[in-house]
């Protein structure tokens, strides 16, 4: 009965070490790739952050989406009454999705862990590392406490402090923390989404993944950094796509 308790304690310690002593966390994950506590903490923090931003996202949709939808060619060609009905229905569905976006947090952590784990396994093969999918999956989930969990809470706090009227798009809400978007004031659409991806928590998480691949799976530093940066760029491409949809 004592072994499960030890695993739970070590899992929680690994989460804390990932923030204050990453090298210790990597050593723990190499010996025992635990991710249960990390998943729970990342999910709770992500849900809290999502609930904090939901009212602002709903407000932004209410004020900006009608004009965006009206400009859509497929809607613009409809008769006025059908246009308004289509806009109202789309807006209602979007607001419901925004209010319950926290539901997708759990899936996002697991999917990211799966995708990143597979990518790191490719790097492991190329770099002749000695890691396993289980170790890289655990690394990804533990890093998500920072890249998703802490980031979501900080974004939520910033949004509450600034107020709903400070944001003109949903992508602007997600880019509330300092990022490369600050270098291009007034950037909109895909560019804003792309640059907004390079925020402090994403960069922190990228560094942890790079260092973690070396510490957990003995992947050479060069290959580890190239892989981590490639994953960040892939994430930025999704950010650009999202920004283009919310310009």
BATI-781167 format. One record per residue (C-alpha): residue in three letters; x, y, z; residue number from 1. Coordinates in Angstrom, 1 decimal, m for minus. Each point is the difference from the previous one (the first is absolute). Example, Ala and Ser with C-alpha at 12.3 -4.5 7.8 and 13.67 -1.06 7.14 Angstrom:
<drenvexs>
 rest      X      Y      Z  nr
  ALA   12.3   m4.5    7.8   1
  SER    1.4    3.4   m0.7   2
</drenvexs>
This chain:
<drenvexs>
 rest      X      Y      Z  nr
  UNK    0.0    0.0    0.0   1
  UNK    3.0    2.3    0.5   2
  UNK    1.2    0.0   m3.7   3
  UNK   m3.1    1.8   m1.5   4
  UNK    0.4    2.8    2.6   5
  UNK    3.7    0.4   m0.9   6
  UNK   m0.9    0.2   m3.7   7
  UNK   m2.6    2.7    0.7   8
  UNK    2.4    2.0    2.2   9
  UNK    2.8   m0.3   m2.6  10
  UNK   m2.4    1.1   m2.7  11
  UNK   m0.9    3.2    1.9  12
  UNK    3.6    0.7    0.8  13
  UNK    0.9   m0.4   m3.7  14
  UNK   m2.6    2.7   m0.9  15
  UNK    1.5    2.4    2.6  16
  UNK    3.6   m0.8   m1.2  17
  UNK   m1.0    0.7   m3.6  18
  UNK   m0.4    3.6    1.1  19
  UNK    2.7    0.5    2.6  20
  UNK    2.6   m2.7   m0.9  21
  UNK   m0.6   m1.4   m3.6  22
  UNK    3.1   m2.2    0.1  23
  UNK   m1.3   m1.9    3.0  24
  UNK   m3.4   m0.4   m1.7  25
  UNK    1.7   m1.4   m3.1  26
  UNK    2.0   m2.5    2.2  27
  UNK   m3.3   m1.1    1.7  28
  UNK   m1.8   m0.4   m3.3  29
  UNK    2.9   m2.1   m1.4  30
  UNK   m0.2   m2.4    2.9  31
  UNK   m3.8    0.1    0.3  32
  UNK   m2.1    1.7   m2.6  33
  UNK   m3.0    1.1    2.1  34
  UNK   m2.5    2.5   m1.4  35
  UNK   m3.2   m0.5    2.1  36
  UNK    0.5    3.0    2.3  37
  UNK    1.3    2.1   m2.9  38
  UNK   m3.1   m0.7   m2.0  39
  UNK   m2.3    0.8    2.9  40
  UNK    1.7    3.3    0.8  41
  UNK    0.3    1.1   m3.6  42
  UNK   m3.7   m0.8   m0.6  43
  UNK   m1.2    1.8    3.2  44
  UNK    2.1    3.1   m0.8  45
  UNK   m1.1   m0.1   m3.6  46
  UNK   m3.6   m0.2    0.9  47
  UNK    0.3    2.8    2.5  48
  UNK    1.6    2.2   m2.6  49
  UNK   m2.6   m0.9   m2.6  50
  UNK   m2.8    0.9    2.4  51
  UNK    1.7    3.3    0.8  52
  UNK    0.2    1.0   m3.7  53
  UNK   m3.4   m1.4   m1.2  54
  UNK   m2.0    3.2    0.8  55
  UNK    2.5    2.2   m2.0  56
  UNK    0.1   m2.4   m2.9  57
  UNK   m3.8    0.0   m0.1  58
  UNK    0.0    3.8    0.1  59
  UNK    2.5    0.2   m2.9  60
  UNK   m2.1   m2.4   m2.0  61
  UNK   m3.1    2.0    0.6  62
  UNK    1.6    3.3   m1.2  63
  UNK    2.2   m1.2   m2.9  64
  UNK   m1.5   m3.2   m1.5  65
  UNK   m3.1    1.5   m1.5  66
  UNK    2.0    2.3   m2.4  67
  UNK    2.5   m2.8   m0.8  68
  UNK   m2.9   m2.4   m0.8  69
  UNK   m1.8    2.6   m2.1  70
  UNK    3.2    0.4   m2.1  71
  UNK    0.1   m3.8   m0.7  72
  UNK   m0.8   m0.5   m3.7  73
  UNK   m2.2   m3.0    0.6  74
  UNK   m2.1    2.0    2.5  75
  UNK    0.1    3.4   m1.9  76
  UNK   m1.8   m1.5   m3.0  77
  UNK   m3.0   m1.1    2.1  78
  UNK   m3.2    2.2    0.4  79
  UNK    0.2    2.4    3.0  80
  UNK   m2.3   m2.1    2.2  81
  UNK    2.0   m3.2   m0.6  82
  UNK    3.3    1.9    0.5  83
  UNK   m1.2    1.1    3.5  84
  UNK   m1.3   m3.5    0.9  85
  UNK    3.3   m1.6   m1.1  86
  UNK    2.0    2.6    2.0  87
  UNK   m2.1   m0.4    3.1  88
  UNK    0.2   m3.8   m0.2  89
  UNK    3.8   m0.1   m0.5  90
  UNK    0.5    2.6    2.7  91
  UNK   m2.1   m2.0    2.5  92
  UNK    1.9   m3.2   m0.7  93
  UNK    3.4    1.7    0.2  94
  UNK   m0.9    1.5    3.4  95
  UNK   m1.1   m3.4    1.3  96
  UNK    3.3   m1.5   m1.2  97
  UNK    1.9    2.8    1.7  98
  UNK   m1.8   m0.5    3.3  99
  UNK    0.8   m3.7    0.0 100
  UNK    3.5    0.2   m1.5 101
  UNK    1.4   m1.2    3.4 102
  UNK   m1.3   m3.5   m1.0 103
  UNK    2.6   m0.2   m2.7 104
  UNK    2.9    0.7    2.4 105
  UNK    0.2   m3.7    1.0 106
  UNK    0.1   m1.2   m3.6 107
  UNK    2.5    2.7   m1.0 108
  UNK    2.5   m1.2    2.6 109
  UNK   m0.3   m3.6   m1.0 110
  UNK    0.1    0.7   m3.8 111
  UNK    3.0    2.3    0.4 112
  UNK    1.8   m2.7    2.1 113
  UNK   m0.8   m2.6   m2.7 114
  UNK    1.2    2.2   m2.9 115
  UNK    3.1    1.4    1.8 116
  UNK    0.8   m3.5    1.2 117
  UNK    0.0   m1.4   m3.6 118
  UNK    2.1    3.0   m1.3 119
  UNK    2.5   m0.5    2.8 120
  UNK    0.2   m3.7   m0.8 121
  UNK    1.0    0.9   m3.5 122
  UNK    2.7    2.2    1.4 123
  UNK    1.0   m2.8    2.3 124
  UNK    0.5   m2.3   m3.0 125
  UNK    1.9    2.6   m2.0 126
  UNK    2.2    1.0    2.9 127
  UNK    0.5   m3.5    1.3 128
  UNK   m1.5    0.8    3.4 129
  UNK   m1.1   m2.6    2.5 130
  UNK   m3.4    1.4    0.9 131
  UNK   m3.4   m1.6   m0.4 132
  UNK   m3.5    1.3   m0.9 133
  UNK   m1.1   m0.3    3.6 134
  UNK    2.8    2.3    1.2 135
  UNK   m0.5    2.6   m2.7 136
  UNK   m3.8    0.0    0.5 137
  UNK    0.6    0.5    3.7 138
  UNK    2.4    2.8   m0.8 139
  UNK   m2.6    1.7   m2.2 140
  UNK   m2.7   m0.2    2.6 141
  UNK    2.2    1.3    2.8 142
  UNK    1.1    3.0   m2.2 143
  UNK   m3.7    0.7   m0.7 144
  UNK   m0.4    1.1    3.6 145
  UNK    2.0    3.1   m1.1 146
  UNK   m0.7    0.3   m3.7 147
  UNK   m3.8   m0.5    0.4 148
  UNK   m0.9    0.2    3.7 149
  UNK    2.0    2.9    1.3 150
  UNK   m0.4    1.9   m3.3 151
  UNK   m3.8   m0.4    0.1 152
  UNK   m0.2    1.4    3.6 153
  UNK    2.3    2.9   m0.8 154
  UNK   m2.0    0.9   m3.1 155
  UNK   m3.2   m0.2    2.1 156
  UNK    1.4    2.4    2.6 157
  UNK    1.2    2.5   m2.7 158
  UNK   m3.4   m0.2   m1.7 159
  UNK   m1.9    0.7    3.2 160
  UNK    2.3    2.9    0.8 161
  UNK   m0.2    1.6   m3.4 162
  UNK   m3.7   m0.6   m0.6 163
  UNK   m2.0   m1.3   m3.0 164
  UNK    0.2    3.3   m1.9 165
  UNK    3.8   m0.3   m0.3 166
  UNK   m0.3   m2.8   m2.5 167
  UNK   m1.2    0.1   m3.6 168
  UNK    0.3   m3.7   m0.9 169
  UNK    0.2   m3.4    1.6 170
  UNK    3.6   m0.4   m1.1 171
  UNK    0.8    3.2    1.8 172
  UNK   m1.3   m1.6    3.2 173
  UNK    2.3   m3.0   m0.4 174
  UNK    2.9    2.3   m0.8 175
  UNK   m0.5    2.1    3.2 176
  UNK    3.4   m1.0    1.4 177
  UNK    3.2    1.6   m1.3 178
  UNK    1.0   m1.4   m3.4 179
  UNK    1.7    0.8   m3.2 180
  UNK   m3.2    1.7   m1.1 181
  UNK    1.2    3.0    2.0 182
  UNK    2.6    0.5   m2.7 183
  UNK   m2.7    0.7   m2.6 184
  UNK   m2.6    2.3    1.6 185
  UNK   m3.4   m0.2   m1.6 186
  UNK    0.7   m3.4   m1.6 187
  UNK   m3.2   m1.8   m1.0 188
  UNK   m1.1   m3.3   m1.3 189
  UNK    2.5   m2.8   m0.8 190
  UNK    3.1    2.1    0.9 191
  UNK   m1.4    0.9    3.4 192
  UNK   m0.9   m3.6    0.6 193
  UNK    3.4   m1.2   m1.1 194
  UNK    2.0    2.5    2.0 195
  UNK   m2.3   m0.3    3.0 196
  UNK    0.9   m3.7    0.3 197
  UNK    3.6    1.0    1.0 198
  UNK   m1.0    1.0    3.5 199
  UNK    2.0   m0.5    3.2 200
  UNK   m1.7   m3.2    1.1 201
  UNK    0.3   m1.6   m3.5 202
  UNK    3.7    0.9   m0.1 203
  UNK    0.5   m1.3    3.5 204
  UNK   m1.8   m3.2   m0.9 205
  UNK    2.1   m0.4   m3.2 206
  UNK    3.2    0.4    2.0 207
  UNK   m1.2   m2.7    2.5 208
  UNK   m0.8   m2.4   m2.8 209
  UNK    3.4    0.5   m1.6 210
  UNK    1.9   m0.5    3.3 211
  UNK   m2.4   m2.8    1.0 212
  UNK    0.7   m2.0   m3.2 213
  UNK    3.6    0.0    0.9 214
  UNK   m0.5   m0.7    3.7 215
  UNK   m2.7   m2.6   m0.4 216
  UNK    1.0   m1.7   m3.2 217
  UNK    3.6    0.9   m0.6 218
  UNK   m0.8    1.6   m3.3 219
  UNK    2.9    2.3   m1.2 220
  UNK   m0.5    3.6    0.9 221
  UNK    0.0    1.2   m3.6 222
  UNK   m2.7   m2.5   m1.1 223
  UNK   m2.0    0.7    3.2 224
  UNK    0.0    3.8   m0.6 225
  UNK   m0.9   m0.4   m3.7 226
  UNK   m2.9   m2.3    0.9 227
  UNK   m1.3    2.3    2.7 228
  UNK    0.2    3.1   m2.2 229
  UNK   m1.7   m1.9   m2.9 230
  UNK   m2.9   m0.9    2.4 231
  UNK   m0.3    3.6    1.0 232
  UNK   m0.1    1.1   m3.7 233
  UNK   m2.7   m2.6   m0.6 234
  UNK   m2.0    1.5    2.9 235
  UNK    0.6    3.5   m1.5 236
  UNK   m1.5   m1.1   m3.3 237
  UNK   m3.1   m1.1    1.8 238
  UNK    0.0    3.4    1.7 239
  UNK    0.3    1.7   m3.3 240
  UNK   m3.0   m1.9   m1.4 241
  UNK   m2.0    0.9    3.1 242
  UNK    0.9    3.6   m0.3 243
  UNK   m1.0    0.0   m3.7 244
  UNK   m3.4   m1.3    1.0 245
  UNK   m0.5    2.8    2.6 246
  UNK    1.5    3.0   m1.7 247
</drenvexs>
